[in-house]
Amino acid sequence: MAARAYVVDIAGGAATATVQIQATQTLRSFALSWVNAAAGKIELSLSSASQIGTAQPDTNVLARASCSAGANTAFAEFTLAQPVKAFQSIYIHCTGAGNLGTAVLR
């Protein structure tokens, strides 16, 4: 059986989206697309507390992308090898007013 994909809206501004894992699997990739409306960051983390602004985050931060100001779209994809269990939560933290987008975890 193929691993489940999780599609998440990125709200923009200082926000966190929580993804509840439905089955034990290994996350292999984290893909992002967003509109750069303001400078900010998007972070994938195992921690419910954002570490955006931390120069050297702890091992809970799995990926981080920078958003530049301007009305253009951007895309980033990260390779992962993160085992997760059913009912575990993964967090997508963001900053930057209006940086709306979509994240896909596979």
Number of C-alpha atoms within 10 A of each C-alpha: 3 6 13 15 15 15 14 16 15 23 20 24 18 16 15 20 18 15 16 14 17 16 13 14 17 15 18 15 15 19 15 20 18 22 20 23 20 18 15 22 20 26 19 23 23 18 17 15 11 23 18 17 10 8 7 9 13 11 9 15 18 19 15 18 16 15 21 18 14 11 12 10 15 14 13 13 15 14 13 15 11 12 10 17 13 11 12 14 17 20 19 24 26 27 24 22 17 19 27 18 18 15 22 15 20 18
